[in-house]
């Protein structure tokens, strides 16, 4: 079973829960509810502990998500150099995230896991338009 195989691959890691959850989501596309008790049992954690981590971090999905994602950094460094204009340009087409770790090249966006810096509203609008066509 996929869940047990992934847990086994990370069991000896220090603090394996987050790497296990990321690997599961990478392989399955989301974290199905039936994985929680298996992960909890295999890592000797309570179901509540696993569920708490899954629901705390916004990167984890409990249902199949979109095949493509666009996220805009809303941290202070990106806000200071124009993230608000990106939010306005994107409307509902993008989600927000607190920090993408690309502060020196803000404002930043993440497209399908790839971080792009020095984004402008025009470039973002073009990027979103090209995605609608595909």
ABEGO torsion letter per residue (X at the ends): XAAAAAAAAAAABBGAAAAAAAAAAAAAGBBBAAAAAAAAAAAGBBAAAAAAAAAABAABBABBBBABBBBBBABAAAAAAGAAAAAAAAEAABBBBABAGAAAAOBBBBBGGBBBBGBBAAAAAAAAAAAAAX
